[in-house]
Amino acid sequence: MQIYFTFEPREDLRKPLIAEFPEVNFVFDAKLREEQLAKADIVFTYGEDLTAENIALANNLQWIFVASAGVEKIPAKAIAERGIFVSNVRGIHKKPMAESVLAHILALKRGLPFIYEQQKKGEWNKKTSLSELNGSTALVIGPGAIGAEIGRILQVFGVYTIGCNRSGQSVESMDETHMIADLHKHLPKADIVISMLPSTDETKYLLTYEHFESMKDTAIFMNFGRGNVVKETELVRALQNKLIGHAVLDVFEVEPLPNASELWKLDNVTISPHFSSHSSRYVERALEIFKPNLKKWVAGERNLENKIDLLRGY
């Protein structure tokens, strides 16, 4: 069995993996090479490097392990037609992303951008408005593994949490949960609105200008799921018209965000370059999911964790 990593993990992560699976031939390469792909039974990838042409060459390929929560960039049709098993690292991002979301919220509530700016100027200035996170309400759109972790941490800070998902079924760390179809009813309650939605046909442009009209004019809107949940033009218009207090954006319709984007010019936006999930422990955590699944695979089991339905996109 050959497993092809289309990137090179650190040596301290490679050695234990090789030692634990002596029956497997591991190939690690920083650049995707078709000759290696043609021999691979399993591919471990971030997902962005695979094309339909690659899949056609991978005659032995049975399983693709995607080291990303999103799988929208892999050639789904070509993979599905071959019946290739796909799984991902759903849940791996919950710790660093929850910390990123919390850091941005606390920074805005406690005036950190203002503090940093005054320090650059060398000014002793207390003329800014500070608020508390305690006692506020947060609405999480798409409270999956990451959203639930964000809710858990926010509850520790005394925040009331509302979740909105497809089914309306209750979610851990949400004080109440409702269907996304009823989102308009619950947006006016929220001081913080956090989108954690994946990119699917159902979620594309789900949020409209009217949704921002339903929010408090002091609300913080945060998009940490996928950029195409809202059209940039509508978001820009909502921010220009001060429908909300601030937006924190880690994802965008087009990435990298073009220099010509109006978002760069607005003073009520925080732009993060889609790296809220980054951590020095990222590959380590991915391997913690991969290795138990690989043990099952070697033993002939196919009931693996985080199986992806490519037609749904998650």
C-alpha positions as CSV (number, residue, x, y, z in Angstrom):
1,M,0.0,0.0,0.0
2,Q,1.3,3.4,-1.0
3,I,0.2,6.6,0.7
4,Y,1.2,9.8,-1.0
5,F,1.4,13.1,1.0
6,T,1.3,16.0,-1.4
7,F,3.2,18.1,1.2
8,E,6.0,17.4,3.6
9,P,5.1,17.2,7.3
10,R,7.8,17.9,9.8
11,E,10.3,15.1,10.4
12,D,9.2,14.7,14.1
13,L,5.7,13.9,12.7
14,R,6.8,11.7,9.8
15,K,9.0,9.3,11.9
16,P,6.3,8.1,14.3
17,L,3.9,7.7,11.4
18,I,6.3,5.5,9.5
19,A,7.2,3.5,12.6
20,E,3.5,2.9,13.4
21,F,2.7,1.6,9.9
22,P,5.8,-0.4,8.8
23,E,3.6,-2.2,6.2
24,V,2.9,1.1,4.4
25,N,5.1,2.8,1.8
26,F,4.9,6.6,2.6
27,V,5.8,9.1,0.0
28,F,6.2,12.8,1.1
29,D,6.6,15.4,-1.6
30,A,6.2,19.2,-1.4
31,K,5.0,19.2,-5.1
32,L,2.3,17.0,-6.5
33,R,3.9,14.6,-9.0
34,E,1.8,12.6,-11.4
35,E,4.1,9.6,-11.4
36,Q,3.6,9.3,-7.6
37,L,-0.1,9.9,-7.9
38,A,-0.5,7.1,-10.4
39,K,0.9,4.6,-7.8
40,A,-1.0,5.9,-4.7
41,D,-3.7,3.9,-3.0
42,I,-4.3,6.8,-0.6
43,V,-3.6,10.5,-1.0
44,F,-3.2,12.9,2.0
45,T,-3.7,16.4,0.7
46,Y,-4.8,19.9,1.5
47,G,-7.2,19.5,-1.4
48,E,-6.3,22.5,-3.5
49,D,-3.7,20.7,-5.7
50,L,-6.0,18.0,-7.1
51,T,-7.6,18.3,-10.5
52,A,-10.0,16.1,-12.5
53,E,-7.0,15.2,-14.8
54,N,-5.0,14.1,-11.8
55,I,-7.8,11.8,-10.6
56,A,-8.0,10.2,-14.1
57,L,-4.3,9.3,-13.8
58,A,-4.7,7.9,-10.2
59,N,-5.7,4.3,-11.2
60,N,-5.0,2.8,-7.8
61,L,-6.6,5.6,-5.7
62,Q,-9.2,4.4,-3.2
63,W,-9.2,7.1,-0.5
64,I,-8.5,10.8,-0.4
65,F,-7.8,12.3,3.1
66,V,-8.3,16.1,2.9
67,A,-6.4,18.0,5.6
68,S,-9.1,20.8,5.5
69,A,-12.6,21.1,6.7
70,G,-13.8,22.5,3.3
71,V,-13.7,20.2,0.3
72,E,-15.2,22.6,-2.3
73,K,-11.8,22.9,-4.2
74,I,-11.4,19.2,-4.9
75,P,-12.8,17.8,-8.3
76,A,-16.0,16.3,-6.7
77,K,-17.6,15.0,-9.9
78,A,-14.5,13.1,-11.1
79,I,-14.0,11.7,-7.6
80,A,-17.6,10.7,-7.1
81,E,-17.7,9.0,-10.5
82,R,-14.8,6.8,-9.5
83,G,-16.4,6.0,-6.1
84,I,-13.3,7.1,-4.3
85,F,-13.7,7.4,-0.5
86,V,-13.2,11.0,0.8
87,S,-12.8,12.1,4.4
88,N,-11.6,15.3,6.0
89,V,-10.4,16.8,9.3
90,R,-13.7,18.2,10.5
91,G,-13.3,19.4,14.0
92,I,-9.5,20.0,13.8
93,H,-10.0,23.7,13.5
94,K,-12.2,24.2,16.5
95,K,-9.5,25.1,19.0
96,P,-7.5,27.7,17.0
97,M,-10.6,29.1,15.3
98,A,-12.6,29.5,18.5
99,E,-9.6,31.3,20.0
100,S,-9.4,33.6,16.9
101,V,-13.1,34.5,17.1
102,L,-12.8,35.2,20.8
103,A,-9.6,37.3,20.3
104,H,-11.4,39.5,17.7
105,I,-14.5,39.9,19.9
106,L,-12.5,40.9,23.0
107,A,-10.3,43.2,21.0
108,L,-13.3,45.1,19.8
109,K,-15.1,45.1,23.1
110,R,-12.1,46.2,25.1
111,G,-10.7,48.7,22.6
112,L,-7.4,47.0,21.6
113,P,-7.3,48.5,18.1
114,F,-7.7,51.9,19.6
115,I,-5.0,51.2,22.2
116,Y,-2.5,50.0,19.5
117,E,-3.2,53.1,17.4
118,Q,-2.6,55.5,20.3
119,Q,0.6,53.7,21.2
120,K,1.9,54.2,17.6
121,K,1.1,57.9,18.0
122,G,2.6,58.1,21.4
123,E,-0.6,59.5,22.8
124,W,-2.2,58.9,26.3
125,N,-5.8,58.9,25.2
126,K,-8.8,57.4,27.0
127,K,-11.4,58.8,24.6
128,T,-13.0,55.6,23.3
129,S,-16.0,53.5,24.2
130,L,-15.5,50.2,25.9
131,S,-18.1,47.5,26.4
132,E,-18.3,44.0,28.0
133,L,-18.8,40.7,26.4
134,N,-20.6,39.4,29.6
135,G,-24.3,39.6,29.3
136,S,-24.4,39.8,25.5
137,T,-26.1,37.4,23.0
138,A,-24.3,35.6,20.1
139,L,-26.0,33.9,17.2
140,V,-24.0,31.2,15.5
141,I,-25.1,30.3,11.9
142,G,-23.9,26.8,11.3
143,P,-23.1,25.6,14.8
144,G,-21.1,22.4,13.8
145,A,-17.9,21.3,15.6
146,I,-16.3,24.7,15.4
147,G,-19.5,26.7,16.2
148,A,-20.2,24.5,19.2
149,E,-16.7,25.1,20.5
150,I,-17.1,28.9,20.0
151,G,-20.4,28.6,21.9
152,R,-18.8,26.7,24.7
153,I,-16.2,29.4,25.2
154,L,-18.6,32.3,24.9
155,Q,-20.9,30.7,27.5
156,V,-18.0,30.8,30.0
157,F,-17.9,34.6,29.4
158,G,-21.6,34.8,30.3
159,V,-22.8,35.0,26.7
160,Y,-26.3,33.7,25.7
161,T,-25.9,31.6,22.6
162,I,-28.3,31.0,19.8
163,G,-27.7,28.5,17.0
164,C,-29.2,28.3,13.5
165,N,-28.9,25.2,11.5
166,R,-30.9,23.4,8.7
167,S,-32.9,21.1,11.1
168,G,-33.4,23.3,14.1
169,Q,-32.3,20.4,16.3
170,S,-30.5,21.3,19.5
171,V,-26.8,21.7,19.5
172,E,-24.4,21.4,22.5
173,S,-23.3,24.8,23.7
174,M,-26.3,26.6,22.2
175,D,-28.8,27.8,24.7
176,E,-31.4,27.6,22.0
177,T,-31.4,26.4,18.4
178,H,-33.6,27.2,15.4
179,M,-33.8,26.5,11.7
180,I,-31.9,28.7,9.3
181,A,-35.2,29.3,7.5
182,D,-36.2,31.4,10.6
183,L,-32.9,33.3,10.8
184,H,-34.6,36.7,10.2
185,K,-36.6,36.3,13.4
186,H,-33.5,35.8,15.6
187,L,-31.0,38.2,14.1
188,P,-32.5,41.2,16.0
189,K,-31.6,39.5,19.3
190,A,-27.9,39.2,18.6
191,D,-25.0,41.4,19.6
192,I,-22.7,39.2,17.7
193,V,-23.5,37.2,14.6
194,I,-21.0,34.5,13.6
195,S,-21.3,32.6,10.3
196,M,-19.5,29.2,10.2
197,L,-21.3,27.9,7.1
198,P,-19.5,25.8,4.6
199,S,-19.6,26.5,0.9
200,T,-22.5,24.6,-0.7
201,D,-25.2,25.3,-3.3
202,E,-27.6,25.9,-0.3
203,T,-25.4,28.4,1.5
204,K,-24.2,30.5,-1.5
205,Y,-25.4,34.1,-1.0
206,L,-27.6,32.9,1.9
207,L,-27.1,36.2,3.7
208,T,-28.6,39.2,2.0
209,Y,-28.8,43.0,2.6
210,E,-32.1,42.4,4.3
211,H,-30.4,40.2,6.9
212,F,-28.1,43.0,7.8
213,E,-31.1,45.3,8.1
214,S,-32.5,42.9,10.7
215,M,-29.4,43.1,12.8
216,K,-28.7,45.7,15.6
217,D,-26.9,48.7,14.4
218,T,-24.3,47.9,17.0
219,A,-23.9,44.3,16.1
220,I,-20.6,42.6,15.2
221,F,-20.9,40.4,12.1
222,M,-18.2,37.7,11.8
223,N,-17.6,35.4,8.8
224,F,-15.3,32.6,9.5
225,G,-17.0,29.9,7.4
226,R,-16.8,30.6,3.6
227,G,-16.8,33.9,1.8
228,N,-19.6,33.3,-0.7
229,V,-22.2,33.1,2.0
230,V,-22.7,36.8,1.3
231,K,-22.1,38.9,-1.8
232,E,-19.3,41.4,-1.2
233,T,-21.3,44.2,-2.8
234,E,-24.2,43.7,-0.4
235,L,-21.9,43.5,2.6
236,V,-20.1,46.6,1.6
237,R,-23.4,48.4,1.2
238,A,-24.5,47.3,4.6
239,L,-21.3,48.6,6.2
240,Q,-21.3,51.9,4.3
241,N,-24.9,52.5,5.5
242,K,-23.9,51.6,9.1
243,L,-26.5,48.9,9.4
244,I,-24.2,47.1,11.8
245,G,-21.4,48.2,14.1
246,H,-18.5,46.2,12.7
247,A,-17.6,43.2,10.5
248,V,-14.7,40.8,11.1
249,L,-14.0,38.8,8.0
250,D,-11.6,35.9,7.7
251,V,-13.0,34.6,4.4
252,F,-14.0,36.3,1.1
253,E,-15.7,35.7,-2.3
254,V,-12.3,36.1,-4.0
255,E,-9.1,35.2,-2.2
256,P,-6.7,36.9,-1.8
257,L,-8.9,39.9,-1.4
258,P,-8.2,42.2,-4.4
259,N,-6.5,45.5,-3.7
260,A,-9.5,47.2,-5.5
261,S,-12.0,45.8,-3.0
262,E,-14.1,48.4,-1.2
263,L,-13.7,46.5,2.0
264,W,-10.1,47.7,2.4
265,K,-11.4,51.3,2.5
266,L,-13.9,50.9,5.3
267,D,-13.1,51.8,8.9
268,N,-15.7,49.4,10.4
269,V,-14.1,46.2,9.1
270,T,-11.4,44.0,10.3
271,I,-9.8,41.9,7.5
272,S,-8.0,38.7,8.3
273,P,-6.2,36.8,5.5
274,H,-8.1,33.5,5.9
275,F,-5.7,32.1,8.6
276,S,-7.9,31.9,11.7
277,S,-7.4,28.1,11.7
278,H,-3.7,28.2,11.4
279,S,-1.6,26.7,14.2
280,S,1.8,25.2,14.7
281,R,-0.2,22.1,15.7
282,Y,-2.3,21.8,12.6
283,V,-0.7,18.8,10.9
284,E,-0.2,17.1,14.3
285,R,-4.0,17.3,14.8
286,A,-4.7,16.1,11.3
287,L,-2.6,13.1,11.9
288,E,-4.5,12.4,15.1
289,I,-7.6,11.9,12.9
290,F,-5.8,10.2,10.1
291,K,-3.9,7.5,12.0
292,P,-6.9,5.8,13.7
293,N,-8.7,5.8,10.4
294,L,-5.7,4.3,8.6
295,K,-5.6,1.5,11.2
296,K,-9.3,0.8,10.3
297,W,-8.5,1.0,6.6
298,V,-5.6,-1.5,6.8
299,A,-7.8,-3.9,8.7
300,G,-10.4,-3.7,5.9
301,E,-12.9,-1.4,7.7
302,R,-14.5,1.4,5.7
303,N,-16.6,3.0,8.5
304,L,-14.2,5.9,8.9
305,E,-14.5,9.2,10.8
306,N,-15.5,12.4,8.9
307,K,-16.7,10.7,5.7
308,I,-17.7,13.3,3.1
309,D,-20.7,13.3,0.9
310,L,-19.3,15.1,-2.1
311,L,-22.8,15.8,-3.6
312,R,-23.7,17.8,-0.5
313,G,-20.2,19.3,-0.1
314,Y,-19.7,18.2,3.6
